[in-house]
Amino acid sequence: MQPAGSKIGPRRQQEIQFMLIHSGSMSVRIDGGPARDVPAGQICLLLPGHTEEIRFDGRADTGETLVRGRMEQATDQMRAWLESLRPTRPLSSALTYLAREAVATEQTRLTADGALVDALATALLWRFIAEFKNLPAALPGSIEDARLFIHRNLEQPITLDDIARAASVTPAHLVRMFRSHMDTTPVRYLWDRRISLGVELLTSTGLSVGSIAVRCGFKTSFHFSRKVKETTGLSPTELRTSTSRA
C-alpha cells in the first residue's frame, strides 16, 4: 500500500518489474518523457536500464502489487520486443492471480528454493506478452469475466448469482464451466483469492487482522484467522512474526 501523495525516484531501474494497481492510481515518467497515468485496474511494465519517476494518487492510498526479477536469460530479440511495448495495459484476472500468487508464495516462504516464485514470475511475464499479442485466452470468456469480477470485488459480500450475472451466464452453467476448466467452483475460487490477498496484506502491511479480514470479504476476524491457519499452518500473528523475522 502506497501512501497518498508519495513518490519513488527518480531512480535507475535495475530489474524487470510489474506494478499492478488495484486501487488509487499512479503516474510514471520514463527517461524524462511524458507522464503515463496508470489507474486502478491496470498493470505497468518497467524495464531495466531506464530512469523512472513514479508518483502515487494524491487523494487516496494506492493499493499495488509488485513482482520483480532479472532478465538474465532474455535474448536480444526479446529485450528489443519488450522495449517496443506500450508499458501499460488493462489488468486481466490471470495477471492479477499470477502476481498475487507469486507474492504470497514468496512471503510465506513456500518457495522450493526459489523455483516456485521464479516459475510464477516467468508465467506472469509470458501472460503479459501473450495478451499483448492478442493470443486467444486459454479460458472461455465467461470464466475470464467471472474471475475479473471476483478479483475486483474481493471485499464485497458477493454471491454466486452476482458472479454469474457479471459473466452473463446462469449460476448453474458457470459452476459447470469452472468445474470443467478449473477443477473448482466460482465460490471456492472466490474464497481462495480472498485468503491469498489476506496473506499478502498480513505480510506486507501493518494493518490489523480485523481490518485485513474486512478488506478480504470476511465477516469476522475469527473466520479469517481460521482460514489462514488452514492454508499456511500459521495463525495471522504467527505468519506476520515469521515473515518479519525472515
Backbone hydrogen bonds, N-H to C=O, Kabsch-Sander energy under -0.5 kcal/mol:
donor,donor_aa,acceptor,acceptor_aa,energy
2,Q,62,T,-3.0
5,G,57,D,-2.2
6,S,3,P,-2.0
8,I,54,I,-2.7
11,R,52,E,-2.0
13,Q,11,R,-0.7
13,Q,50,H,-3.2
16,I,69,G,-2.8
17,Q,15,E,-0.5
17,Q,46,L,-2.7
18,F,67,V,-2.9
19,M,44,C,-2.4
20,L,18,F,-0.5
20,L,65,T,-2.8
21,I,19,M,-0.5
21,I,42,Q,-2.5
22,H,20,L,-0.7
22,H,63,G,-3.1
23,S,63,G,-1.4
26,M,38,V,-1.7
27,S,55,R,-2.6
28,V,36,R,-2.2
29,R,53,E,-2.5
30,I,28,V,-0.5
31,D,29,R,-0.5
31,D,51,T,-4.2
33,G,30,I,-2.0
36,R,28,V,-2.5
37,D,35,A,-0.5
38,V,26,M,-3.5
40,A,24,G,-1.0
41,G,21,I,-3.1
42,Q,21,I,-0.5
42,Q,39,P,-1.1
43,I,89,R,-2.6
44,C,19,M,-2.3
45,L,87,P,-3.3
46,L,17,Q,-2.9
46,L,44,C,-0.5
49,G,13,Q,-2.9
50,H,47,L,-0.9
52,E,11,R,-2.6
52,E,50,H,-0.5
53,E,29,R,-2.0
54,I,8,I,-2.9
55,R,27,S,-2.5
56,F,6,S,-2.8
57,D,25,S,-2.5
62,T,2,Q,-2.7
63,G,23,S,-0.8
63,G,61,D,-0.6
64,E,62,T,-0.6
65,T,20,L,-2.0
67,V,18,F,-2.2
69,G,16,I,-2.3
74,A,71,M,-0.8
79,R,75,T,-2.5
80,A,76,D,-2.5
81,W,77,Q,-2.3
82,L,78,M,-2.6
83,E,79,R,-2.2
84,S,80,A,-1.1
85,L,81,W,-0.6
85,L,82,L,-1.1
89,R,43,I,-1.6
91,L,41,G,-3.7
92,S,90,P,-0.7
96,T,92,S,-2.1
97,Y,93,S,-2.6
98,L,94,A,-2.5
99,A,95,L,-2.2
100,R,96,T,-2.3
101,E,97,Y,-2.4
102,A,98,L,-2.1
103,V,99,A,-2.3
104,A,100,R,-2.7
105,T,101,E,-2.4
106,E,102,A,-2.1
107,Q,103,V,-2.5
108,T,104,A,-1.7
109,R,106,E,-0.9
110,L,105,T,-1.6
111,T,109,R,-1.1
115,A,112,A,-1.6
116,L,111,T,-2.3
117,V,111,T,-0.5
118,D,114,G,-2.4
119,A,115,A,-2.3
120,L,116,L,-2.2
121,A,117,V,-2.7
122,T,118,D,-2.4
123,A,119,A,-2.3
124,L,120,L,-2.2
125,L,121,A,-2.0
126,W,122,T,-2.4
127,R,123,A,-2.4
128,F,124,L,-2.3
129,I,125,L,-2.3
130,A,126,W,-2.8
131,E,127,R,-2.5
132,F,128,F,-1.6
133,K,129,I,-1.8
134,N,131,E,-0.9
135,L,130,A,-2.1
143,I,140,P,-0.6
144,E,140,P,-2.0
145,D,141,G,-2.8
146,A,142,S,-2.1
147,R,143,I,-2.9
148,L,144,E,-2.5
149,F,145,D,-2.1
150,I,146,A,-2.2
151,H,147,R,-2.7
152,R,148,L,-1.9
153,N,149,F,-0.8
153,N,150,I,-1.0
154,L,151,H,-0.6
156,Q,153,N,-1.3
158,I,156,Q,-2.2
163,I,159,T,-2.1
164,A,160,L,-2.7
165,R,161,D,-2.3
166,A,162,D,-2.0
167,A,163,I,-1.5
168,S,164,A,-0.6
168,S,165,R,-0.9
169,V,164,A,-2.0
174,L,170,T,-2.3
175,V,171,P,-2.4
176,R,172,A,-2.0
177,M,173,H,-2.3
178,F,174,L,-2.6
179,R,175,V,-2.4
180,S,176,R,-2.3
181,H,177,M,-2.8
182,M,178,F,-2.6
183,D,178,F,-0.6
183,D,179,R,-0.7
184,T,178,F,-1.0
189,Y,185,T,-2.6
190,L,186,P,-2.2
191,W,187,V,-2.1
192,D,188,R,-2.3
193,R,189,Y,-2.2
194,R,190,L,-2.0
195,I,191,W,-2.1
196,S,192,D,-2.1
197,L,193,R,-2.4
198,G,194,R,-2.3
199,V,195,I,-2.5
200,E,196,S,-2.1
201,L,197,L,-2.6
202,L,198,G,-2.5
203,T,199,V,-1.8
204,S,200,E,-0.9
205,T,201,L,-1.5
212,I,208,S,-2.4
213,A,209,V,-2.4
214,V,210,G,-1.9
215,R,211,S,-2.2
216,C,212,I,-1.6
217,G,214,V,-1.5
218,F,213,A,-2.7
224,F,220,T,-1.7
225,S,221,S,-2.8
226,R,222,F,-2.4
227,K,223,H,-2.1
228,V,224,F,-2.3
229,K,225,S,-2.3
230,E,226,R,-2.2
231,T,227,K,-1.8
232,T,228,V,-2.9
233,G,229,K,-1.9
234,L,228,V,-0.5
239,L,235,S,-3.0
240,R,236,P,-2.4
241,T,237,T,-2.4
242,S,238,E,-2.6
243,T,239,L,-2.0
244,S,240,R,-2.1
245,R,241,T,-2.3
246,A,242,S,-1.9
